[in-house]
Amino acid sequence: MTEDAHTALRLHRRGWNSAYVRIPQAAGLATESLSAHIGQRIRWARGMAQIFRTDNPLLGKGLTIFQRICYANAMMHFLAGLPRLVFLTAPLAFLLLHAYIIYAPAMMIVLYVIPHMLHASLTNSRMQGEHRLTFWGEVYETVLAWYIARPTTVALFNPKKGKFNVTAKGGLMTENQFDWRIAQPYLVLALINIVGLGFAVWRLIYGPANEIGTTLVSSLWVIYNLLIVGAAVAIAAEVRQVRETHRVQARLPVAIRLENGHFYPGMLVDYSDGGAGIELEVPLSLPVGSRVSLLMQRGQREFLFPCFVSRSHKNFVGVSLQDLPADQKIDYVQCTFARADAWLNWNEDFIQDRPLRSFIDVLKLGTMGYYRLYEYLPAWTRKLASPFVRLGAWVISYVPRFPKAASSLSSRPVSAS
C-alpha cells in the first residue's frame, strides 16, 4: 500500500495524470488473525508516516491544491492512534484526578458537543452510507490505536526507523482462540475505565452538588468507551478457520454430469481453488466420494472437470477438484477466478447504513466482548465472576425483544474445499 501511494505521489509530482477505474481488477487474501492484521496495519501506518515526513505532499512542487489535501489526508489518517487513546481516557482525568480537561459546565457540553457529534455522524452516513457503517470506524480505530501510536510517532521524528516485512496470509486456525497478547491494552483500558466508574459513584454520593452534572456526563462517556473497548475485546476472540482455500461467491450456470452420462443443470453459488458449491434445479442424492464431472462454460467453449462429491444435501452439491491435472487446472481458473466479471459483485451484499442500527449493533458487540472474555477466563476466575454475569443477564432480560420474521429460505450447507 505505502509503496503504491509513494509511487503515485512521485508520478503526480512529475506532471502525470491518473484516472480512477471503479471496476475491480483483482482480489487478494486478507489476514487470518487479529495479530497478523495489526502487524500489517503497523507497517502501513509507519510507511505513510515516513512518506509524510520525507516527501510531504503539502510542500514541494508539482501537485495541485486538491492533490495535496488528498495525500495529506491519507497519510495523517494513520496518526489517529494518539487522539483515539486520549478519547478513551479523557473522562478519567476528572473522575480519577479531578482535573477539568474541558473548562465548561456540563450542560454546555451536552448542548454543544452532542449535537455536533450527531451532526457529524449523520453527515458521514449521508455521504458514505453506501460504503461505510457509522460507529464501526471507532471500533476499528480502537483496535489499532495502541499499536500504531508509537511507530507513527517515531517515524515522524526518525523516518529511517523500522523495517519492512510481508504479512503472511492463507494460514489455518484449527481451534477457537482468544489472543491474550493482543488484547492486553484493551483489557487495561477496560480496567481503568471500570475504576473510573467506581470513582464516579463515589463522587455522586460524596462529591460537591455542583459537580453532579459533570460526573454524569463523564460517566456516560466512560460507559460508551467501555462498550467500544468491549467490541475490541470481542474481535480478539477469534473463531477457527480450517479452509485451505477461500471461497468466492458467484452465480454461474453449470451442470453436473454423472458417470452414467446424465446431466443435471444448476447454478454455481461459490467456488475456490479446490472445490465448488452447486445448487441443482432438482433434488439429487449423491453418495459422498462418488465421481462426477462439472460442466462449465467460458465464452463459446465448454469445459468438463472431473471431481468427486464432498457433500450432498437436497438440491445442494459440494464437489472437490483438488486432483485436477495442470492443464485442466488452468482451464478451471480461467472459468472462475480469471473471468472479467469475477469481482464485479464485490459490494452487492453491502447493507445501506442506518446510524441508529449501527449504534445498537456496536453496543451489542461491546457487551458480547466481555462475555467472550468471560468464556476464555480460567475456571476459578469464572466462578468468581459468575455472580456478576448472572446479574448482567438479569438486567439485560428487561430489554424489549422483538420477534424476527421467519425466513422462507432453508439453511444450506457450505461446500467443502
C-alpha positions in Angstrom: 0.0 0.0 0.0 2.6 2.6 1.0 4.8 1.8 -2.0 1.8 2.4 -4.2 1.0 5.7 -2.5 4.5 6.9 -2.8 4.8 5.9 -6.4 1.6 7.7 -7.3 2.8 10.8 -5.4 6.1 10.9 -7.3 4.2 10.4 -10.6 1.9 13.3 -9.8 4.8 15.5 -8.9 6.3 14.9 -12.3 3.1 16.0 -14.0 1.5 12.6 -14.8 -2.3 12.3 -14.7 -4.2 9.4 -13.1 -7.7 8.0 -13.6 -9.9 6.1 -11.1 -11.4 2.9 -12.5 -14.2 1.7 -10.3 -14.2 -1.8 -11.8 -12.2 -4.3 -9.6 -9.2 -5.7 -11.5 -8.0 -8.2 -9.0 -8.6 -9.6 -5.5 -6.3 -10.8 -2.7 -6.3 -12.6 0.6 -6.8 -10.8 3.9 -5.0 -11.7 7.1 -6.4 -14.7 9.1 -5.7 -13.5 12.6 -6.0 -10.2 14.5 -2.3 -10.2 15.3 -1.4 -10.6 11.6 -3.9 -7.8 10.7 -2.4 -5.4 13.3 1.1 -6.2 12.1 0.1 -5.3 8.6 -1.5 -2.1 9.7 1.5 -1.1 11.7 3.6 -1.5 8.6 1.2 0.6 6.6 0.9 3.3 9.3 4.7 3.5 9.7 5.2 3.7 5.9 2.6 6.5 5.4 4.1 8.5 8.3 7.5 8.1 6.8 6.3 9.4 3.4 4.6 12.4 5.2 7.9 13.1 6.9 10.3 12.7 3.9 8.2 13.6 0.9 5.5 15.8 2.5 2.7 16.4 -0.1 1.9 19.8 1.4 5.3 21.0 0.4 7.3 20.9 -2.8 6.3 21.4 -6.4 4.1 19.6 -8.9 0.8 19.0 -7.0 -2.5 20.8 -7.2 -4.1 22.0 -4.0 -6.6 19.1 -4.1 -3.9 16.6 -4.6 -2.0 18.0 -1.6 -5.1 17.8 0.6 -5.9 14.2 -0.6 -2.5 12.9 0.0 -2.1 14.6 3.4 -5.5 13.3 4.5 -4.5 9.7 3.5 -1.2 10.0 5.4 -2.5 11.8 8.5 -5.3 9.3 8.9 -2.7 6.9 10.4 -1.8 9.4 13.0 -5.1 8.8 14.8 -3.6 6.4 17.4 -2.8 9.0 20.0 -6.0 11.0 19.6 -8.0 7.8 20.0 -6.2 6.8 23.2 -6.8 10.3 24.5 -10.5 9.9 23.7 -10.7 6.6 25.6 -9.0 8.0 28.7 -10.1 11.7 28.7 -13.1 11.4 31.1 -10.9 9.6 33.7 -8.9 12.9 34.2 -11.9 14.3 36.1 -13.2 11.1 37.7 -9.8 9.9 39.0 -7.8 13.1 39.3 -10.5 15.8 39.5 -8.8 17.6 36.5 -11.0 19.6 34.1 -9.9 18.9 30.5 -12.9 20.9 29.2 -13.5 24.0 31.3 -17.2 24.4 30.8 -20.4 23.5 32.6 -21.8 20.0 31.9 -24.9 21.4 30.3 -22.9 23.5 27.8 -21.0 20.3 26.8 -24.3 18.5 26.3 -25.8 21.4 24.3 -22.7 21.9 22.0 -20.8 18.6 21.8 -23.6 16.1 21.5 -25.4 17.9 18.6 -22.0 18.3 16.8 -21.3 14.5 17.2 -24.8 13.7 15.9 -24.5 16.0 13.0 -21.1 14.6 12.1 -22.3 11.0 12.2 -25.4 11.8 10.1 -23.3 13.7 7.6 -20.9 10.8 7.2 -23.8 8.4 6.9 -25.3 10.6 4.2 -22.0 10.9 2.3 -20.6 7.4 2.8 -23.6 5.3 3.8 -23.2 3.1 0.7 -19.7 2.1 1.6 -19.2 2.5 5.4 -21.3 1.9 8.5 -21.5 4.6 11.2 -19.6 3.9 14.6 -17.8 0.9 13.3 -14.8 3.1 12.3 -14.4 3.9 16.0 -14.2 0.2 16.8 -11.5 -0.2 14.1 -9.5 2.8 15.3 -9.7 1.5 18.9 -8.3 -1.9 17.9 -5.3 -0.3 16.1 -4.8 2.8 18.3 -2.4 1.3 20.9 -0.3 -0.4 18.2 0.1 2.3 15.6 0.6 5.3 18.1 4.2 4.5 18.8 5.5 3.6 15.3 3.8 6.6 13.6 5.2 9.0 16.3 8.7 7.6 16.0 8.5 7.8 12.2 7.7 11.5 12.3 11.0 12.1 14.3 13.1 9.3 12.8 11.7 8.2 9.4 14.5 5.7 8.9 13.5 3.7 11.9 11.6 0.4 11.4 11.9 -2.4 8.9 9.8 -3.8 6.0 8.0 -7.1 6.4 5.5 -9.0 4.3 2.3 -10.1 6.0 1.7 -13.9 5.9 -1.7 -14.9 4.5 -3.5 -18.1 3.7 -2.9 -19.9 7.1 -5.2 -22.1 9.1 -6.6 -21.7 12.6 -7.6 -25.1 13.8 -9.3 -24.0 17.1 -11.2 -21.1 18.5 -8.8 -18.9 20.5 -8.5 -15.6 22.4 -5.5 -13.5 21.6 -4.5 -12.5 25.1 -1.3 -10.8 24.0 -3.0 -8.6 21.5 -5.9 -7.9 23.9 -3.7 -6.7 26.8 -4.1 -3.0 26.0 -7.8 -3.3 25.7 -8.1 -5.1 29.0 -6.0 -2.4 30.7 -8.2 0.3 29.2 -11.4 -1.6 30.3 -10.0 -1.9 33.8 -9.1 1.7 34.3 -12.5 2.8 32.9 -14.3 0.4 35.3 -12.2 2.0 38.1 -13.3 5.4 36.8 -17.0 4.3 37.1 -16.3 3.4 40.7 -15.0 6.8 41.4 -18.0 8.3 39.6 -20.3 6.6 42.1 -18.2 7.9 44.9 -18.4 11.4 43.6 -22.1 11.2 43.1 -22.5 10.3 46.8 -19.8 12.3 48.5 -18.8 14.9 45.9 -20.0 18.6 45.6 -23.5 19.0 44.4 -22.4 21.4 41.7 -20.3 18.7 40.1 -23.1 16.1 39.7 -23.8 17.1 36.1 -20.1 16.8 35.2 -19.9 13.4 36.9 -22.9 12.1 35.0 -21.6 13.3 31.6 -18.2 11.8 32.3 -19.8 8.6 33.4 -21.8 8.3 30.2 -18.6 8.9 28.3 -16.8 6.2 30.2 -19.7 3.7 29.6 -19.5 4.4 25.9 -15.8 3.9 25.9 -16.2 0.6 27.8 -18.6 -0.6 25.1 -16.2 0.4 22.3 -13.3 -1.3 24.1 -15.6 -4.3 24.6 -16.1 -4.5 20.9 -12.3 -4.6 20.5 -12.1 -7.4 23.1 -14.8 -9.3 21.1 -12.5 -9.1 18.0 -9.7 -10.6 20.0 -11.8 -13.8 20.4 -11.2 -15.5 17.0 -13.1 -18.4 15.6 -11.3 -21.3 13.9 -10.5 -21.1 10.2 -9.9 -24.6 8.7 -10.4 -23.9 5.0 -7.3 -24.4 3.0 -8.6 -22.4 0.1 -11.0 -19.4 0.2 -14.5 -19.4 -1.4 -15.7 -16.8 -3.8 -19.5 -16.1 -4.1 -20.8 -16.4 -7.7 -23.9 -17.1 -9.8 -22.9 -19.0 -12.9 -24.8 -21.6 -14.9 -23.2 -25.1 -14.7 -24.2 -28.7 -14.8 -23.3 -31.9 -13.0 -22.6 -35.0 -15.2 -22.9 -38.4 -13.5 -20.9 -41.5 -14.5 -24.0 -42.8 -16.4 -23.9 -39.8 -18.7 -26.9 -37.9 -17.3 -26.6 -34.1 -16.9 -28.3 -32.1 -14.2 -28.3 -28.3 -14.7 -27.8 -26.0 -11.8 -26.1 -22.8 -10.6 -22.6 -22.4 -9.2 -23.0 -20.4 -6.0 -19.4 -20.4 -4.7 -16.0 -21.7 -5.8 -12.5 -21.9 -4.5 -9.2 -23.2 -5.7 -10.1 -26.7 -4.6 -13.8 -27.0 -4.8 -17.2 -25.6 -5.7 -20.8 -25.5 -4.4 -23.7 -26.0 -6.8 -27.4 -25.6 -6.4 -29.2 -28.0 -8.7 -32.6 -27.5 -10.2 -33.9 -30.7 -8.8 -33.0 -32.6 -5.6 -30.3 -35.2 -6.2 -28.9 -37.5 -3.5 -25.3 -38.4 -4.4 -23.1 -40.6 -2.2 -20.1 -38.7 -0.7 -16.9 -39.7 -2.6 -18.7 -40.6 -5.8 -17.2 -39.5 -9.1 -18.9 -36.8 -11.1 -17.9 -34.1 -13.6 -18.5 -30.4 -13.5 -19.6 -28.7 -16.8 -18.6 -25.1 -17.1 -18.6 -22.5 -19.9 -16.3 -19.7 -20.9 -17.4 -17.8 -23.9 -18.4 -20.3 -26.6 -16.2 -23.1 -25.1 -17.3 -25.7 -22.7 -15.1 -27.5 -20.1 -15.7 -30.7 -18.2 -13.8 -31.1 -15.0 -13.6 -34.4 -13.2 -14.3 -34.2 -9.4 -15.9 -36.1 -6.6 -18.8 -35.3 -4.3 -17.7 -33.9 -0.9 -21.2 -33.0 0.3 -24.8 -33.6 -0.9 -28.0 -32.3 0.7 -31.3 -31.9 -1.2 -30.5 -29.5 -4.1 -27.1 -28.6 -2.9 -23.9 -30.5 -4.0 -20.4 -29.7 -2.9 -17.6 -31.0 -5.1 -13.8 -31.3 -4.7 -11.4 -30.6 -7.6 -8.1 -30.9 -5.9 -6.7 -33.6 -8.2 -7.0 -31.8 -11.5 -4.0 -32.0 -13.9 -2.1 -28.8 -14.7 -3.9 -28.1 -18.0 -7.3 -28.6 -16.6 -6.3 -26.5 -13.5 -5.5 -23.6 -15.8 -8.9 -24.0 -17.6 -10.7 -24.1 -14.3 -9.0 -20.9 -13.2 -9.9 -19.3 -16.5 -13.6 -20.2 -15.9 -13.6 -18.9 -12.3 -11.0 -16.5 -10.9 -9.8 -15.1 -14.2 -13.3 -14.1 -15.6 -13.6 -10.5 -16.4 -16.7 -10.2 -14.2 -15.4 -12.3 -11.3 -15.2 -9.4 -8.9 -18.0 -7.1 -10.1 -20.4 -8.1 -7.4 -18.0 -7.5 -4.5 -20.3 -4.9 -2.8 -23.7 -6.2 -3.8 -24.4 -7.6 -0.3 -23.5 -4.3 1.5 -26.3 -3.1 3.6 -27.2 0.6 3.5 -26.0 2.4 6.6 -28.6 3.2 9.3 -26.8 5.1 12.1 -29.1 4.0 14.9 -29.0 0.4 13.8 -25.2 0.6 13.6 -25.0 2.2 17.1 -27.1 -0.6 18.6 -25.0 -3.3 16.8 -21.8 -1.8 18.2 -23.3 -1.7 21.7 -24.3 -5.4 21.4 -20.9 -6.4 20.2 -19.3 -4.4 23.1 -21.4 -6.3 25.6 -20.7 -9.6 23.8 -17.0 -8.9 24.0 -16.9 -9.0 27.8 -19.0 -12.2 27.7 -16.5 -13.8 25.3 -13.7 -12.7 27.6 -15.5 -14.4 30.5 -15.7 -17.7 28.4 -11.9 -17.8 28.0 -11.0 -17.0 31.6 -9.6 -19.8 33.8 -12.2 -21.8 35.6 -11.5 -20.4 39.0 -11.9 -16.9 37.7 -15.2 -17.7 36.0 -16.5 -18.9 39.4 -15.7 -15.6 40.9 -17.2 -13.7 38.0 -20.3 -15.8 37.6 -22.5 -13.7 40.1 -21.8 -10.6 38.1 -22.5 -12.4 34.8 -25.9 -13.6 36.2 -26.6 -10.0 37.4 -25.8 -8.7 33.9 -28.0 -11.3 32.3 -30.9 -10.4 34.6 -30.5 -6.7 33.8 -30.4 -7.4 30.0 -33.5 -9.6 30.4 -35.5 -6.4 30.8 -34.6 -5.2 27.3 -37.6 -5.5 25.0 -37.5 -8.3 22.5 -39.0 -8.1 19.0 -39.7 -11.4 17.2 -37.9 -11.8 13.9 -39.9 -12.8 10.8 -39.3 -16.4 9.9 -37.1 -16.8 6.8 -38.6 -18.6 3.9 -35.1 -19.7 2.8 -34.0 -23.1 4.2 -30.5 -23.3 5.6 -27.9 -24.6 3.1 -24.7 -26.4 4.0 -21.5 -24.9 2.6 -19.3 -26.7 0.2 -16.1 -28.4 1.3 -12.9 -27.3 -0.4 
